[in-house]
């Protein structure tokens, strides 16, 4: 499913290190670490009626990721919030907005991978777009990718980094197969996540989701687990095989950009044989209530 262009985004102002620039003029240096080696961390935030859902969890993860990469310059939560607020106000945005927050190691004085070449401090990019949830709420189709999700012995998934080629290669396979996204396995052959979202399945009323050996600890994933706990929905976090996914009663994906969306087909196999998605629908209803009640005001 290819996202369509929203005409409201024609005249966006993009925030780069505090400067608000038109989208067709915004740019970063070719010496920036994100350009030189994908040396950056990021978060996706969603704005609901002037509030950002679980804002400080996202900011904490951004800071933790930057610390794990030994960034010497990291803005405070207050500084980040101020730039987010300035960007939203400049674009007259209050609802239905997705924010891509990117923090790079900054500009190098000469080309190279050595972090000691960075002496000017970080680069902060705040990109806010009018963007409703990107997936079709009636359901999406997945294929299993041949590209594996690496574990912490290769690149620790606790670092929410900008090196997304692994996901892009899997997405290329999904596109070629005519599917919406790709299901990705870890190096042991167990389910990790999709190229863009976390995955859950339901079997006999039990909600299951994979361990985070080879995927980040998602914010929306955590919200769904909280819903399961408060609503007394049986749930378990464990290794999940592909065969278990095929025979699930329900499957759904979670993420900030797409919220909660059902999966109707994986590798040509229909999920749930057309039965009602009672557990998924219940979680969706409670998630919508949660985002209204738990948002942090920014406007």
N, C-alpha and C positions, 0 to 999 in steps of 0.2 A: 504494500500500500504506500503510494508516494504522496507525501504531504503537499497540499496545494498552497500556493502563495496567498497570504492575507494582505490585501491592498492597504490595510491600515499600517502596515510596516514599511511603506514606501519611504516615509520621511523620519525614520527612527534617528534618535540621537544616541550614540554609543559612548559610554564612559571609559576612557583610557587614562589611567593615573590621574583622575579628577578632572580631565578635560572632556567636555561634552561636544562630540563631533558628529556631523551628519554621516549616515552609514556609508555613503559613497566617498567620503573623505577620511574616514577612520582607518587607521593602519598602525602597525607596530614595526619596529626596526628589524631589518634582516639579521641583526646581531642579537635579537632577543632569544632567550633560552628556549622558548616554545618553538621558535622557527628552527633553531640550531639542532635541537635534539628532542623535542617534545617534553622538555624539562619544565613541567608545570602541573598544577593540581586544579581541580574544578569541582563545582557543585551545581546542580540544577534545583532551582527554587520555584515554587508556584504561589502566585498571589491570588487570594480569594477575598474580594470585598475589602481591600485595604490591609489585609493580614497575610502573612506568610506562614504556611503550615510548618511547624517544627523548625522554625528558623534557626534557633541556637544549636540544635542537633547538627544541622548542616554546617554552621560556622565552626562548631567544634571539630567536625570531621575534616573540614578544609585546613584548619590549623594543625590538627594532628598529622595530616598527610604531609604538610609543608615541613613540619618538624622532623618527620621520619626521613625526608629527603635532605635534611640539614640546611634548609633555607636560613640565611642569616638575617633576613628582613621579612617579617610577617606582620601585617596590619592587625590592630586590635579588633575585637568584635564591634566596638563603638565606631571605629573608623570605617569598617566594612558596611555597617548599617547606614552610616551617613551617606556613603556613596551610592548605596542601593536606593535610598530615599530620594536623593538628588536626581538620579536617573529616572525613577518612576515619575516624579513630579514634572521633570522637563518634558517627558513624553505624554503627560496627562493620562497616566495609566492608574486604574484602581481595581480592576477585576479581570479574570480570564487571561492572566499574563504568566509567561514562563521566563525565568531569569537564569541566564548562564553566567555564573560567576567563575572567573578564571584568574588564578594567581601564578605567575611565572617567576623563575629565579631572577629574571631581569635581563638587562642588556649587557652583553660582553664587550670588552674593549677591543677584542679581536676574535675571529672565528675559532671555535674549538670546543671540546666537551668539558674541559677542566673547570670546575666551579670557581676556582681562584681567579678566573678571567672575569668574574662578575664583581664589579666594585661600585655599581650605581644603585643597588637596592632593587626591590621587586618591581614587577609590572602587574597592575591590577586592571582587569577588564570586566566591566559590568554591561552585559548585553540583555536587554529586556525586550521581549516581543509579545505582541498579541498572539496568543497561541492556546486554543482549547486543547483538551486531551487528544493525542494524535491517533489513537486507535479506534476502529469501528467497535462501538459498544455491543454490537450483535455477535462479535467474536472474530478471532483471528486464526490463521492457519500457520503452522510451523513445519519445518523440516529439520532433521538432525544434521548438524554440520560435521564435517570431518576435521574441522579446526578445534583443537582442545583448549580449554581454559587452564592456564598455568597455575600451579600452587605456589606457596611461599618459598619453596626451594628454587624457583625461577624468578618470580616477581610477586612480592607479597600483595595480595588483594586488599589488605587493610589500607594500602596507600591508594587514594582515589586520584590516580594519575592520568595524564593526557595521552599516554601511549595506547591508542585505541585501534591499532592496526589488526590486532587479534580479532576484535569485534567486527571490524570493517570487512575482513576476509570472509568471516562467517556470513555477514549480511550479503556479500556478493553471491555466495552460494544460494542463499534464500531467494534473492532476486532472480537468479538463473532458473530456479525451480518454480517460480511463480508463487512463492509463499510470502507471508508478511514478514516473518522473522525466522531466525535459526535457533534451535535448541542446541546448547553446547555442553559437552561432557568434560569431566576433569581427566587428568592423566591416568586415572585408574579405571575409567569407563563409567563412572557414576555421573548422574545429572548434576550440573553446576548451576547454570542459568541460561537465559537466551542472550543473544548478542547485545540486548539493550535493557532487559528487565529480569527481575527475579521470578521464579516459578513456584507455584503451589499446585498440589493435586488433592482431590477428595476421594476417599475410598471408604464405603460403608459408614459415612458420616464423620470419618476421621480426616482432619486436614494435615497434610504432610508437606514439608519443604526441606530442601537439601541443607546440609551443613555448609558453612562458609569457608571450606578449605580452599576453594578456587573461585570465589566471588566476593564482592564487598558486602559488608553488613548494611543492607539498604535501609533507608529511612522509612519508605513506604512498606517494605517488608516488615520492619519492626512494628509499624502501626497495625498491620494486619494481625500479627501475633498478639498484640495487645488486645485487639478486638476479640480474638479467640479466647483469651484469658478472661476478659470481663463478661463475655456473653456465654461462657462455659461451653464453648465449642471444643470438643476433643481435638488436640493437635500434638504434633510430634516433629522434632527436627532431627533428621538422620540421613544417612546415605540412601539414595533412591536410584534404582536401576531403570533403564529405559523400558524394560518390560512392564514395570509397575506403572509407568506413565501411560503406556498404551492401553492398559486395562482399567484406568481410573474412571470413576463415575463423572468427575468434573476436573477440569484443569483451568487455572487462571494465572495471569501474569500481573506483576505490580511494579510501579515505578513513578517517579515524580512527573515525567512528561506524559505518561499515559494513564495514570491512576491505577484502577483495578479493571482488568478486561478479561473476559472468558476466552478460552482456547477451544475451538470447535473441531480441529483436525491436526494430527501430527503424523507426518510421513504417510499420508494417504489414509490413515485410520481415523474414523469418526470417533470423537470422544463422547462417551455417555449415551450413544445410540439415540440421540434426540430427546432424552429425558429432561425434565425441568432441572435447572441449575439452582436448586434451593439454597445450598450453602453459599455458593458464589454470590447469589443475589442478596442474601442476608448480609454478607460481609460488605458488599457494595453499598447497601443502604446505611450501614453503621459507619462506613468510611466517610460518606458524604456528610453525615452528622458531625463526625470527628473534625473534619477540616474546618467546619464553621465554628466549632466550639474551642478548638485548641490553637487557632492561629495567633501569631504574635503581631500586634499592630505596628505598622511601619509608616502609615500615612495618617 
